[in-house]
Amino acid sequence: MVDGKVRKLEELVREFLLLIGEDPNREGLKETPARVARMWLGELSAGYREDPTTHLKTFTATNAGLKNGVVVVRDIPVRSICEHHLLPFFGYAHIAYVPDGVILGFSKFARIVDTFAKRLQVQERLTRQVADFLYEGLKPRGLIVLIDAMHTCALVRGVEESMYLTTMEVRGIFKEDESLRREALALLLQSNTMRLKHIQE
Ligand SMILES: [Zn+2]
């Protein structure tokens, strides 16, 4: 983290606090500009400095005893920042794919989702970027990426419409084969996350 950047952002946060009618010098806010600056230049923008291809460690599917089956990875945490309001949205990603010779290590999905999430995002683009990256990197026969997330920008503003957004990208064989797609979606909806449980009921 470059010190000059931290100081500059710290100054801007102090200015921001003044503009919304706060006193940046009061006890509770004294450390806030520095803390916010470090957070934004650190973990919240980490995705800009990370190359997702470093997480693309694949195995040959035959070694894992998989040939044509659907592989489902559920409940991958999604923590991102909405680029329209600079407020968090969070939820889960669920991925189904039909490998064509290669599979990806289980934990790598979370790292890949996180790399794209730790940038300013809109959920639709995040879903598409993860799908495009996995489709290109794994070259599976089919792929579904589904993200279900809660948007705090809608929550804190008391917006009437839903705070939840579900986005889905479908590639390859899942586009053509409706029964296979339905089968995969049924597996994805077995998620443990509260939100998807509600959809099911
Ligand atoms: Zn927003």
Residues whose N, C-alpha, C, O or C-beta is under 5 A from the ligand:
A	BS01	ZN	C82 H84 H85 C153
